[in-house]
């Protein structure tokens, strides 16, 4: 296959040049990823220092100054969820964060068992309160 001479095409804007080679049939020759031609095709001769009053104008004037002040990364205050934590709570979070998956599941099962036991104890106390008539005692005292 024979290649025609390298053609230089001028694209928009006028200071950007693209180099392409075309075959006899008019097909465009593409540079392979490992070839030296690829690096030559990646070069850009575009000038960014054109005589424009502003190279990158702001969409809304003053927003970039406000964004710097109100950025969440500049906020030195702690997040709201951390405001009510005491040192004991932080230590517990660190301890739970260092557990393996199986240890964490064991801890959760222990908490579920504890919650179940507390529920049984509360049910016993409520039954006891009904038998002793503790909860409705204020209504009987109001009888005439």
N, CA, C and O atoms as a GROMACS GRO file, in nm:
protein
  576
    1UNK      N    1   0.085  -0.117   0.000
    1UNK     CA    2   0.000   0.000   0.000
    1UNK      C    3   0.089   0.123   0.000
    1UNK      O    4   0.186   0.130   0.076
    2UNK      N    5   0.057   0.217  -0.083
    2UNK     CA    6   0.136   0.339  -0.092
    2UNK      C    7   0.063   0.452  -0.022
    2UNK      O    8  -0.059   0.463  -0.030
    3UNK      N    9   0.141   0.534   0.045
    3UNK     CA   10   0.082   0.648   0.116
    3UNK      C   11   0.113   0.776   0.042
    3UNK      O   12   0.221   0.794  -0.013
    4UNK      N   13   0.017   0.861   0.041
    4UNK     CA   14   0.037   0.993  -0.019
    4UNK      C   15   0.116   1.078   0.078
    4UNK      O   16   0.141   1.036   0.192
    5UNK      N   17   0.154   1.190   0.036
    5UNK     CA   18   0.231   1.281   0.123
    5UNK      C   19   0.145   1.322   0.241
    5UNK      O   20   0.022   1.325   0.234
    6UNK      N   21   0.212   1.354   0.349
    6UNK     CA   22   0.143   1.398   0.469
    6UNK      C   23   0.073   1.529   0.441
    6UNK      O   24   0.132   1.623   0.387
    7UNK      N   25  -0.053   1.534   0.478
    7UNK     CA   26  -0.130   1.656   0.458
    7UNK      C   27  -0.147   1.725   0.593
    7UNK      O   28  -0.170   1.659   0.694
    8UNK      N   29  -0.135   1.855   0.593
    8UNK     CA   30  -0.157   1.934   0.714
    8UNK      C   31  -0.287   2.009   0.697
    8UNK      O   32  -0.302   2.089   0.605
    9UNK      N   33  -0.380   1.981   0.787
    9UNK     CA   34  -0.511   2.046   0.781
    9UNK      C   35  -0.519   2.147   0.893
    9UNK      O   36  -0.476   2.120   1.005
   10UNK      N   37  -0.574   2.261   0.863
   10UNK     CA   38  -0.594   2.363   0.965
   10UNK      C   39  -0.736   2.351   1.016
   10UNK      O   40  -0.831   2.355   0.939
   11UNK      N   41  -0.750   2.335   1.149
   11UNK     CA   42  -0.881   2.322   1.211
   11UNK      C   43  -0.914   2.452   1.283
   11UNK      O   44  -0.831   2.543   1.288
   12UNK      N   45  -1.032   2.459   1.338
   12UNK     CA   46  -1.073   2.576   1.415
   12UNK      C   47  -1.028   2.558   1.558
   12UNK      O   48  -1.043   2.446   1.608
   13UNK      N   49  -0.978   2.651   1.627
   13UNK     CA   50  -0.933   2.784   1.588
   13UNK      C   51  -0.814   2.776   1.494
   13UNK      O   52  -0.753   2.670   1.481
   14UNK      N   53  -0.780   2.885   1.428
   14UNK     CA   54  -0.681   2.881   1.321
   14UNK      C   55  -0.540   2.847   1.370
   14UNK      O   56  -0.454   2.815   1.287
   15UNK      N   57  -0.513   2.852   1.499
   15UNK     CA   58  -0.377   2.825   1.545
   15UNK      C   59  -0.359   2.679   1.589
   15UNK      O   60  -0.259   2.648   1.654
   16UNK      N   61  -0.452   2.589   1.555
   16UNK     CA   62  -0.441   2.447   1.587
   16UNK      C   63  -0.424   2.371   1.457
   16UNK      O   64  -0.506   2.382   1.367
   17UNK      N   65  -0.315   2.293   1.447
   17UNK     CA   66  -0.288   2.216   1.326
   17UNK      C   67  -0.300   2.068   1.356
   17UNK      O   68  -0.257   2.021   1.461
   18UNK      N   69  -0.360   1.993   1.263
   18UNK     CA   70  -0.375   1.849   1.277
   18UNK      C   71  -0.303   1.784   1.160
   18UNK      O   72  -0.324   1.822   1.045
   19UNK      N   73  -0.217   1.686   1.189
   19UNK     CA   74  -0.141   1.617   1.085
   19UNK      C   75  -0.206   1.482   1.061
   19UNK      O   76  -0.224   1.403   1.154
   20UNK      N   77  -0.242   1.455   0.934
   20UNK     CA   78  -0.302   1.327   0.897
   20UNK      C   79  -0.237   1.278   0.768
   20UNK      O   80  -0.196   1.358   0.684
   21UNK      N   81  -0.228   1.146   0.754
   21UNK     CA   82  -0.182   1.087   0.629
   21UNK      C   83  -0.299   1.015   0.565
   21UNK      O   84  -0.377   0.948   0.632
   22UNK      N   85  -0.310   1.029   0.434
   22UNK     CA   86  -0.418   0.959   0.365
   22UNK      C   87  -0.357   0.862   0.264
   22UNK      O   88  -0.250   0.888   0.209
   23UNK      N   89  -0.426   0.752   0.241
   23UNK     CA   90  -0.379   0.653   0.145
   23UNK      C   91  -0.422   0.695   0.006
   23UNK      O   92  -0.487   0.798  -0.012
   24UNK      N   93  -0.384   0.611  -0.095
   24UNK     CA   94  -0.423   0.641  -0.233
   24UNK      C   95  -0.574   0.639  -0.249
   24UNK      O   96  -0.629   0.712  -0.332
   25UNK      N   97  -0.642   0.556  -0.171
   25UNK     CA   98  -0.788   0.545  -0.182
   25UNK      C   99  -0.860   0.654  -0.103
   25UNK      O  100  -0.983   0.660  -0.105
   26UNK      N  101  -0.787   0.738  -0.035
   26UNK     CA  102  -0.850   0.845   0.041
   26UNK      C  103  -0.879   0.807   0.185
   26UNK      O  104  -0.946   0.882   0.256
   27UNK      N  105  -0.829   0.691   0.231
   27UNK     CA  106  -0.850   0.650   0.369
   27UNK      C  107  -0.750   0.719   0.460
   27UNK      O  108  -0.637   0.746   0.420
   28UNK      N  109  -0.791   0.747   0.582
   28UNK     CA  110  -0.703   0.814   0.677
   28UNK      C  111  -0.620   0.708   0.748
   28UNK      O  112  -0.673   0.610   0.799
   29UNK      N  113  -0.488   0.730   0.753
   29UNK     CA  114  -0.399   0.638   0.823
   29UNK      C  115  -0.398   0.678   0.970
   29UNK      O  116  -0.373   0.793   1.004
   30UNK      N  117  -0.426   0.580   1.056
   30UNK     CA  118  -0.426   0.604   1.200
   30UNK      C  119  -0.296   0.553   1.258
   30UNK      O  120  -0.246   0.448   1.216
   31UNK      N  121  -0.240   0.625   1.353
   31UNK     CA  122  -0.117   0.582   1.418
   31UNK      C  123  -0.150   0.473   1.519
   31UNK      O  124  -0.249   0.483   1.592
   32UNK      N  125  -0.067   0.369   1.524
   32UNK     CA  126  -0.088   0.261   1.621
   32UNK      C  127  -0.038   0.306   1.757
   32UNK      O  128   0.050   0.392   1.764
   33UNK      N  129  -0.091   0.248   1.866
   33UNK     CA  130  -0.055   0.293   2.000
   33UNK      C  131   0.093   0.282   2.032
   33UNK      O  132   0.143   0.360   2.114
   34UNK      N  133   0.165   0.189   1.971
   34UNK     CA  134   0.306   0.173   2.004
   34UNK      C  135   0.399   0.252   1.914
   34UNK      O  136   0.520   0.251   1.938
   35UNK      N  137   0.350   0.319   1.815
   35UNK     CA  138   0.437   0.385   1.719
   35UNK      C  139   0.474   0.525   1.763
   35UNK      O  140   0.410   0.585   1.849
   36UNK      N  141   0.580   0.576   1.701
   36UNK     CA  142   0.625   0.712   1.730
   36UNK      C  143   0.531   0.814   1.667
   36UNK      O  144   0.527   0.930   1.710
   37UNK      N  145   0.455   0.771   1.565
   37UNK     CA  146   0.360   0.863   1.501
   37UNK      C  147   0.250   0.905   1.597
   37UNK      O  148   0.195   1.014   1.585
   38UNK      N  149   0.218   0.818   1.693
   38UNK     CA  150   0.112   0.848   1.788
   38UNK      C  151   0.147   0.970   1.871
   38UNK      O  152   0.063   1.057   1.893
   39UNK      N  153   0.271   0.978   1.917
   39UNK     CA  154   0.313   1.094   1.996
   39UNK      C  155   0.306   1.221   1.914
   39UNK      O  156   0.272   1.327   1.966
   40UNK      N  157   0.338   1.212   1.786
   40UNK     CA  158   0.333   1.330   1.700
   40UNK      C  159   0.189   1.376   1.680
   40UNK      O  160   0.164   1.496   1.666
   41UNK      N  161   0.095   1.282   1.678
   41UNK     CA  162  -0.044   1.322   1.657
   41UNK      C  163  -0.107   1.379   1.784
   41UNK      O  164  -0.209   1.447   1.777
   42UNK      N  165  -0.046   1.352   1.900
   42UNK     CA  166  -0.101   1.402   2.025
   42UNK      C  167  -0.057   1.544   2.057
   42UNK      O  168  -0.111   1.606   2.148
   43UNK      N  169   0.039   1.596   1.984
   43UNK     CA  170   0.087   1.731   2.011
   43UNK      C  171  -0.018   1.834   1.971
   43UNK      O  172  -0.085   1.820   1.868
   44UNK      N  173  -0.031   1.935   2.052
   44UNK     CA  174  -0.124   2.043   2.024
   44UNK      C  175  -0.046   2.173   2.018
   44UNK      O  176   0.037   2.202   2.104
   45UNK      N  177  -0.073   2.250   1.917
   45UNK     CA  178  -0.005   2.378   1.902
   45UNK      C  179  -0.098   2.494   1.934
   45UNK      O  180  -0.075   2.607   1.892
   46UNK      N  181  -0.202   2.465   2.009
   46UNK     CA  182  -0.298   2.568   2.046
   46UNK      C  183  -0.236   2.661   2.149
   46UNK      O  184  -0.170   2.616   2.243
   47UNK      N  185  -0.258   2.790   2.131
   47UNK     CA  186  -0.208   2.890   2.225
   47UNK      C  187  -0.322   2.933   2.316
   47UNK      O  188  -0.428   2.972   2.268
   48UNK      N  189  -0.299   2.926   2.447
   48UNK     CA  190  -0.401   2.967   2.543
   48UNK      C  191  -0.384   3.112   2.586
   48UNK      O  192  -0.468   3.165   2.658
   49UNK      N  193  -0.277   3.175   2.543
   49UNK     CA  194  -0.252   3.313   2.586
   49UNK      C  195  -0.300   3.413   2.481
   49UNK      O  196  -0.231   3.511   2.452
   50UNK      N  197  -0.416   3.389   2.427
   50UNK     CA  198  -0.470   3.481   2.327
   50UNK      C  199  -0.509   3.614   2.393
   50UNK      O  200  -0.521   3.621   2.516
   51UNK      N  201  -0.528   3.713   2.316
   51UNK     CA  202  -0.552   3.848   2.367
   51UNK      C  203  -0.698   3.865   2.406
   51UNK      O  204  -0.767   3.953   2.354
   52UNK      N  205  -0.746   3.783   2.497
   52UNK     CA  206  -0.882   3.792   2.546
   52UNK      C  207  -0.879   3.865   2.679
   52UNK      O  208  -0.783   3.851   2.754
   53UNK      N  209  -0.983   3.944   2.712
   53UNK     CA  210  -0.982   4.014   2.840
   53UNK      C  211  -0.979   3.917   2.958
   53UNK      O  212  -0.912   3.944   3.058
   54UNK      N  213  -1.049   3.804   2.948
   54UNK     CA  214  -1.047   3.702   3.052
   54UNK      C  215  -1.036   3.566   2.985
   54UNK      O  216  -1.113   3.534   2.895
   55UNK      N  217  -0.938   3.486   3.029
   55UNK     CA  218  -0.924   3.354   2.970
   55UNK      C  219  -1.034   3.260   3.016
   55UNK      O  220  -1.089   3.185   2.934
   56UNK      N  221  -1.068   3.262   3.144
   56UNK     CA  222  -1.170   3.175   3.200
   56UNK      C  223  -1.269   3.261   3.279
   56UNK      O  224  -1.258   3.268   3.401
   57UNK      N  225  -1.364   3.325   3.214
   57UNK     CA  226  -1.456   3.414   3.285
   57UNK      C  227  -1.548   3.336   3.379
   57UNK      O  228  -1.586   3.222   3.351
   58UNK      N  229  -1.584   3.399   3.490
   58UNK     CA  230  -1.677   3.338   3.585
   58UNK      C  231  -1.818   3.342   3.527
   58UNK      O  232  -1.857   3.439   3.463
   59UNK      N  233  -1.894   3.235   3.551
   59UNK     CA  234  -2.032   3.233   3.506
   59UNK      C  235  -2.114   3.334   3.584
   59UNK      O  236  -2.193   3.409   3.527
   60UNK      N  237  -2.095   3.335   3.717
   60UNK     CA  238  -2.163   3.431   3.803
   60UNK      C  239  -2.054   3.502   3.883
   60UNK      O  240  -1.984   3.437   3.960
   61UNK      N  241  -2.038   3.632   3.867
   61UNK     CA  242  -1.929   3.701   3.937
   61UNK      C  243  -1.940   3.688   4.089
   61UNK      O  244  -2.048   3.705   4.146
   62UNK      N  245  -1.827   3.657   4.154
   62UNK     CA  246  -1.822   3.648   4.299
   62UNK      C  247  -1.846   3.510   4.355
   62UNK      O  248  -1.828   3.489   4.475
   63UNK      N  249  -1.888   3.414   4.272
   63UNK     CA  250  -1.920   3.280   4.323
   63UNK      C  251  -1.794   3.209   4.370
   63UNK      O  252  -1.797   3.140   4.472
   64UNK      N  253  -1.683   3.225   4.300
   64UNK     CA  254  -1.561   3.154   4.340
   64UNK      C  255  -1.512   3.203   4.475
   64UNK      O  256  -1.457   3.123   4.552
   65UNK      N  257  -1.529   3.331   4.507
   65UNK     CA  258  -1.489   3.380   4.640
   65UNK      C  259  -1.579   3.321   4.747
   65UNK      O  260  -1.530   3.282   4.853
   66UNK      N  261  -1.709   3.313   4.722
   66UNK     CA  262  -1.802   3.257   4.818
   66UNK      C  263  -1.778   3.108   4.836
   66UNK      O  264  -1.786   3.057   4.948
   67UNK      N  265  -1.750   3.037   4.728
   67UNK     CA  266  -1.727   2.892   4.736
   67UNK      C  267  -1.605   2.861   4.820
   67UNK      O  268  -1.605   2.760   4.892
   68UNK      N  269  -1.502   2.943   4.815
   68UNK     CA  270  -1.383   2.920   4.898
   68UNK      C  271  -1.416   2.936   5.045
   68UNK      O  272  -1.363   2.862   5.128
   69UNK      N  273  -1.502   3.031   5.078
   69UNK     CA  274  -1.535   3.056   5.219
   69UNK      C  275  -1.624   2.945   5.273
   69UNK      O  276  -1.603   2.899   5.385
   70UNK      N  277  -1.723   2.901   5.196
   70UNK     CA  278  -1.823   2.806   5.243
   70UNK      C  279  -1.792   2.662   5.205
   70UNK      O  280  -1.881   2.577   5.212
   71UNK      N  281  -1.672   2.631   5.166
   71UNK     CA  282  -1.637   2.495   5.129
   71UNK      C  283  -1.643   2.403   5.250
   71UNK      O  284  -1.598   2.442   5.358
   72UNK      N  285  -1.698   2.282   5.235
   72UNK     CA  286  -1.706   2.191   5.351
   72UNK      C  287  -1.568   2.146   5.398
   72UNK      O  288  -1.554   2.102   5.512
   73UNK      N  289  -1.468   2.155   5.312
   73UNK     CA  290  -1.334   2.114   5.350
   73UNK      C  291  -1.265   2.219   5.435
   73UNK      O  292  -1.170   2.188   5.506
   74UNK      N  293  -1.311   2.344   5.428
   74UNK     CA  294  -1.252   2.450   5.508
   74UNK      C  295  -1.317   2.461   5.645
   74UNK      O  296  -1.270   2.539   5.728
   75UNK      N  297  -1.422   2.386   5.670
   75UNK     CA  298  -1.496   2.395   5.794
   75UNK      C  299  -1.418   2.326   5.905
   75UNK      O  300  -1.401   2.204   5.901
   76UNK      N  301  -1.370   2.402   6.003
   76UNK     CA  302  -1.292   2.346   6.112
   76UNK      C  303  -1.381   2.290   6.222
   76UNK      O  304  -1.334   2.214   6.307
   77UNK      N  305  -1.510   2.324   6.221
   77UNK     CA  306  -1.602   2.274   6.322
   77UNK      C  307  -1.630   2.126   6.299
   77UNK      O  308  -1.620   2.077   6.186
   78UNK      N  309  -1.663   2.057   6.407
   78UNK     CA  310  -1.695   1.915   6.394
   78UNK      C  311  -1.835   1.899   6.335
   78UNK      O  312  -1.918   1.990   6.347
   79UNK      N  313  -1.862   1.786   6.271
   79UNK     CA  314  -1.995   1.765   6.213
   79UNK      C  315  -2.102   1.759   6.322
   79UNK      O  316  -2.069   1.730   6.437
   80UNK      N  317  -2.228   1.786   6.288
   80UNK     CA  318  -2.334   1.791   6.389
   80UNK      C  319  -2.355   1.659   6.462
   80UNK      O  320  -2.391   1.660   6.580
   81UNK      N  321  -2.334   1.546   6.396
   81UNK     CA  322  -2.354   1.419   6.464
   81UNK      C  323  -2.248   1.394   6.570
   81UNK      O  324  -2.268   1.311   6.659
   82UNK      N  325  -2.137   1.464   6.560
   82UNK     CA  326  -2.027   1.444   6.655
   82UNK      C  327  -2.038   1.539   6.774
   82UNK      O  328  -1.961   1.526   6.869
   83UNK      N  329  -2.131   1.632   6.772
   83UNK     CA  330  -2.140   1.735   6.876
   83UNK      C  331  -2.181   1.677   7.011
   83UNK      O  332  -2.133   1.724   7.114
   84UNK      N  333  -2.268   1.577   7.014
   84UNK     CA  334  -2.319   1.522   7.140
   84UNK      C  335  -2.239   1.402   7.190
   84UNK      O  336  -2.277   1.342   7.291
   85UNK      N  337  -2.130   1.367   7.124
   85UNK     CA  338  -2.053   1.250   7.166
   85UNK      C  339  -1.957   1.285   7.278
   85UNK      O  340  -1.890   1.389   7.276
   86UNK      N  341  -1.952   1.197   7.376
   86UNK     CA  342  -1.855   1.211   7.483
   86UNK      C  343  -1.737   1.120   7.452
   86UNK      O  344  -1.742   1.042   7.356
   87UNK      N  345  -1.632   1.129   7.531
   87UNK     CA  346  -1.513   1.048   7.506
   87UNK      C  347  -1.546   0.898   7.514
   87UNK      O  348  -1.490   0.819   7.439
   88UNK      N  349  -1.634   0.861   7.605
   88UNK     CA  350  -1.675   0.721   7.618
   88UNK      C  351  -1.741   0.671   7.488
   88UNK      O  352  -1.717   0.558   7.446
   89UNK      N  353  -1.824   0.756   7.426
   89UNK     CA  354  -1.890   0.720   7.301
   89UNK      C  355  -1.789   0.704   7.188
   89UNK      O  356  -1.799   0.611   7.108
   90UNK      N  357  -1.693   0.793   7.182
   90UNK     CA  358  -1.590   0.787   7.078
   90UNK      C  359  -1.506   0.662   7.094
   90UNK      O  360  -1.471   0.596   6.996
   91UNK      N  361  -1.473   0.627   7.221
   91UNK     CA  362  -1.397   0.505   7.246
   91UNK      C  363  -1.476   0.382   7.202
   91UNK      O  364  -1.418   0.289   7.145
   92UNK      N  365  -1.606   0.382   7.227
   92UNK     CA  366  -1.691   0.269   7.186
   92UNK      C  367  -1.695   0.259   7.033
   92UNK      O  368  -1.689   0.148   6.979
   93UNK      N  369  -1.706   0.372   6.963
   93UNK     CA  370  -1.705   0.370   6.817
   93UNK      C  371  -1.573   0.316   6.763
   93UNK      O  372  -1.572   0.237   6.669
   94UNK      N  373  -1.463   0.357   6.823
   94UNK     CA  374  -1.332   0.307   6.780
   94UNK      C  375  -1.320   0.157   6.805
   94UNK      O  376  -1.265   0.084   6.722
   95UNK      N  377  -1.372   0.111   6.919
   95UNK     CA  378  -1.368  -0.032   6.950
   95UNK      C  379  -1.450  -0.111   6.849
   95UNK      O  380  -1.405  -0.214   6.799
   96UNK      N  381  -1.572  -0.064   6.819
   96UNK     CA  382  -1.657  -0.134   6.723
   96UNK      C  383  -1.597  -0.131   6.583
   96UNK      O  384  -1.611  -0.226   6.506
   97UNK      N  385  -1.531  -0.021   6.550
   97UNK     CA  386  -1.469  -0.010   6.418
   97UNK      C  387  -1.351  -0.103   6.400
   97UNK      O  388  -1.317  -0.138   6.287
   98UNK      N  389  -1.288  -0.143   6.509
   98UNK     CA  390  -1.171  -0.231   6.500
   98UNK      C  391  -1.208  -0.379   6.502
   98UNK      O  392  -1.120  -0.463   6.486
   99UNK      N  393  -1.335  -0.413   6.523
   99UNK     CA  394  -1.377  -0.553   6.529
   99UNK      C  395  -1.380  -0.615   6.390
   99UNK      O  396  -1.406  -0.548   6.290
  100UNK      N  397  -1.355  -0.745   6.385
  100UNK     CA  398  -1.371  -0.818   6.259
  100UNK      C  399  -1.520  -0.841   6.235
  100UNK      O  400  -1.603  -0.813   6.322
  101UNK      N  401  -1.553  -0.891   6.119
  101UNK     CA  402  -1.694  -0.913   6.085
  101UNK      C  403  -1.759  -1.013   6.180
  101UNK      O  404  -1.870  -0.990   6.228
  102UNK      N  405  -1.690  -1.122   6.208
  102UNK     CA  406  -1.749  -1.224   6.296
  102UNK      C  407  -1.762  -1.171   6.439
  102UNK      O  408  -1.861  -1.200   6.506
  103UNK      N  409  -1.663  -1.095   6.486
  103UNK     CA  410  -1.672  -1.037   6.620
  103UNK      C  411  -1.784  -0.934   6.629
  103UNK      O  412  -1.853  -0.925   6.731
  104UNK      N  413  -1.802  -0.858   6.523
  104UNK     CA  414  -1.910  -0.759   6.521
  104UNK      C  415  -2.046  -0.828   6.521
  104UNK      O  416  -2.138  -0.783   6.590
  105UNK      N  417  -2.060  -0.936   6.445
  105UNK     CA  418  -2.186  -1.011   6.445
  105UNK      C  419  -2.214  -1.070   6.583
  105UNK      O  420  -2.328  -1.073   6.627
  106UNK      N  421  -2.109  -1.118   6.650
  106UNK     CA  422  -2.126  -1.171   6.786
  106UNK      C  423  -2.172  -1.061   6.882
  106UNK      O  424  -2.256  -1.085   6.968
  107UNK      N  425  -2.116  -0.942   6.866
  107UNK     CA  426  -2.154  -0.828   6.950
  107UNK      C  427  -2.301  -0.792   6.924
  107UNK      O  428  -2.375  -0.764   7.019
  108UNK      N  429  -2.343  -0.792   6.798
  108UNK     CA  430  -2.482  -0.759   6.764
  108UNK      C  431  -2.577  -0.864   6.821
  108UNK      O  432  -2.683  -0.830   6.873
  109UNK      N  433  -2.540  -0.992   6.812
  109UNK     CA  434  -2.625  -1.098   6.869
  109UNK      C  435  -2.637  -1.082   7.020
  109UNK      O  436  -2.744  -1.104   7.076
  110UNK      N  437  -2.527  -1.044   7.086
  110UNK     CA  438  -2.532  -1.020   7.230
  110UNK      C  439  -2.625  -0.905   7.264
  110UNK      O  440  -2.700  -0.912   7.362
  111UNK      N  441  -2.622  -0.798   7.183
  111UNK     CA  442  -2.713  -0.685   7.206
  111UNK      C  443  -2.859  -0.726   7.182
  111UNK      O  444  -2.948  -0.681   7.254
  112UNK      N  445  -2.883  -0.810   7.081
  112UNK     CA  446  -3.019  -0.857   7.056
  112UNK      C  447  -3.069  -0.942   7.173
  112UNK      O  448  -3.185  -0.930   7.214
  113UNK      N  449  -2.984  -1.028   7.227
  113UNK     CA  450  -3.022  -1.110   7.342
  113UNK      C  451  -3.051  -1.023   7.464
  113UNK      O  452  -3.146  -1.048   7.537
  114UNK      N  453  -2.969  -0.921   7.484
  114UNK     CA  454  -2.990  -0.829   7.596
  114UNK      C  455  -3.123  -0.755   7.580
  114UNK      O  456  -3.198  -0.740   7.677
  115UNK      N  457  -3.153  -0.710   7.458
  115UNK     CA  458  -3.280  -0.641   7.433
  115UNK      C  459  -3.398  -0.735   7.457
  115UNK      O  460  -3.501  -0.693   7.511
  116UNK      N  461  -3.384  -0.860   7.419
  116UNK     CA  462  -3.491  -0.959   7.442
  116UNK      C  463  -3.512  -0.980   7.591
  116UNK      O  464  -3.626  -0.984   7.638
  117UNK      N  465  -3.404  -0.994   7.667
  117UNK     CA  466  -3.414  -1.014   7.812
  117UNK      C  467  -3.479  -0.892   7.879
  117UNK      O  468  -3.561  -0.908   7.969
  118UNK      N  469  -3.442  -0.772   7.834
  118UNK     CA  470  -3.505  -0.651   7.889
  118UNK      C  471  -3.654  -0.647   7.857
  118UNK      O  472  -3.734  -0.604   7.940
  119UNK      N  473  -3.692  -0.692   7.738
  119UNK     CA  474  -3.834  -0.698   7.701
  119UNK      C  475  -3.911  -0.794   7.788
  119UNK      O  476  -4.023  -0.764   7.830
  120UNK      N  477  -3.852  -0.911   7.817
  120UNK     CA  478  -3.917  -1.007   7.906
  120UNK      C  479  -3.933  -0.950   8.047
  120UNK      O  480  -4.038  -0.966   8.109
  121UNK      N  481  -3.829  -0.884   8.095
  121UNK     CA  482  -3.835  -0.824   8.229
  121UNK      C  483  -3.942  -0.715   8.235
  121UNK      O  484  -4.015  -0.704   8.333
  122UNK      N  485  -3.950  -0.634   8.130
  122UNK     CA  486  -4.052  -0.528   8.126
  122UNK      C  487  -4.192  -0.589   8.123
  122UNK      O  488  -4.282  -0.538   8.189
  123UNK      N  489  -4.210  -0.696   8.048
  123UNK     CA  490  -4.341  -0.762   8.042
  123UNK      C  491  -4.380  -0.816   8.179
  123UNK      O  492  -4.496  -0.806   8.220
  124UNK      N  493  -4.283  -0.874   8.252
  124UNK     CA  494  -4.311  -0.923   8.388
  124UNK      C  495  -4.351  -0.810   8.480
  124UNK      O  496  -4.445  -0.823   8.559
  125UNK      N  497  -4.281  -0.698   8.470
  125UNK     CA  498  -4.312  -0.583   8.556
  125UNK      C  499  -4.448  -0.524   8.522
  125UNK      O  500  -4.521  -0.482   8.612
  126UNK      N  501  -4.484  -0.520   8.394
  126UNK     CA  502  -4.615  -0.468   8.356
  126UNK      C  503  -4.726  -0.562   8.406
  126UNK      O  504  -4.830  -0.515   8.454
  127UNK      N  505  -4.704  -0.692   8.397
  127UNK     CA  506  -4.802  -0.788   8.451
  127UNK      C  507  -4.816  -0.771   8.601
  127UNK      O  508  -4.927  -0.773   8.654
  128UNK      N  509  -4.705  -0.755   8.668
  128UNK     CA  510  -4.707  -0.733   8.813
  128UNK      C  511  -4.783  -0.605   8.848
  128UNK      O  512  -4.861  -0.602   8.943
  129UNK      N  513  -4.758  -0.499   8.768
  129UNK     CA  514  -4.829  -0.373   8.790
  129UNK      C  515  -4.978  -0.387   8.771
  129UNK      O  516  -5.056  -0.324   8.843
  130UNK      N  517  -5.022  -0.468   8.674
  130UNK     CA  518  -5.165  -0.491   8.652
  130UNK      C  519  -5.226  -0.564   8.771
  130UNK      O  520  -5.336  -0.530   8.816
  131UNK      N  521  -5.155  -0.667   8.822
  131UNK     CA  522  -5.207  -0.743   8.936
  131UNK      C  523  -5.216  -0.657   9.061
  131UNK      O  524  -5.309  -0.671   9.140
  132UNK      N  525  -5.120  -0.568   9.079
  132UNK     CA  526  -5.120  -0.481   9.197
  132UNK      C  527  -5.206  -0.358   9.177
  132UNK      O  528  -5.225  -0.279   9.270
  133UNK      N  529  -5.259  -0.339   9.056
  133UNK     CA  530  -5.344  -0.226   9.021
  133UNK      C  531  -5.272  -0.093   9.044
  133UNK      O  532  -5.329   0.003   9.095
  134UNK      N  533  -5.144  -0.090   9.005
  134UNK     CA  534  -5.061   0.028   9.025
  134UNK      C  535  -5.097   0.137   8.924
  134UNK      O  536  -5.102   0.255   8.960
  135UNK      N  537  -5.121   0.101   8.800
  135UNK     CA  538  -5.142   0.200   8.695
  135UNK      C  539  -5.279   0.266   8.701
  135UNK      O  540  -5.292   0.382   8.662
  136UNK      N  541  -5.380   0.197   8.748
  136UNK     CA  542  -5.513   0.256   8.754
  136UNK      C  543  -5.546   0.307   8.893
  136UNK      O  544  -5.662   0.340   8.919
  137UNK      N  545  -5.452   0.313   8.982
  137UNK     CA  546  -5.475   0.357   9.119
  137UNK      C  547  -5.518   0.502   9.129
  137UNK      O  548  -5.593   0.537   9.220
  138UNK      N  549  -5.475   0.587   9.038
  138UNK     CA  550  -5.513   0.728   9.045
  138UNK      C  551  -5.660   0.747   9.011
  138UNK      O  552  -5.722   0.842   9.060
  139UNK      N  553  -5.720   0.660   8.928
  139UNK     CA  554  -5.862   0.670   8.892
  139UNK      C  555  -5.951   0.631   9.009
  139UNK      O  556  -6.057   0.690   9.027
  140UNK      N  557  -5.912   0.531   9.089
  140UNK     CA  558  -5.993   0.487   9.201
  140UNK      C  559  -5.992   0.589   9.313
  140UNK      O  560  -6.091   0.601   9.386
  141UNK      N  561  -5.884   0.661   9.329
  141UNK     CA  562  -5.877   0.762   9.434
  141UNK      C  563  -5.969   0.879   9.406
  141UNK      O  564  -6.007   0.952   9.498
  142UNK      N  565  -6.007   0.899   9.280
  142UNK     CA  566  -6.093   1.011   9.243
  142UNK      C  567  -6.240   0.978   9.261
  142UNK      O  568  -6.325   1.065   9.240
  143UNK      N  569  -6.275   0.853   9.300
  143UNK     CA  570  -6.416   0.817   9.319
  143UNK      C  571  -6.473   0.895   9.436
  143UNK      O  572  -6.401   0.926   9.531
  144UNK      N  573  -6.603   0.926   9.431
  144UNK     CA  574  -6.667   1.004   9.536
  144UNK      C  575  -6.734   0.920   9.636
  144UNK      O  576  -6.792   0.971   9.731
   0.00000   0.00000   0.00000
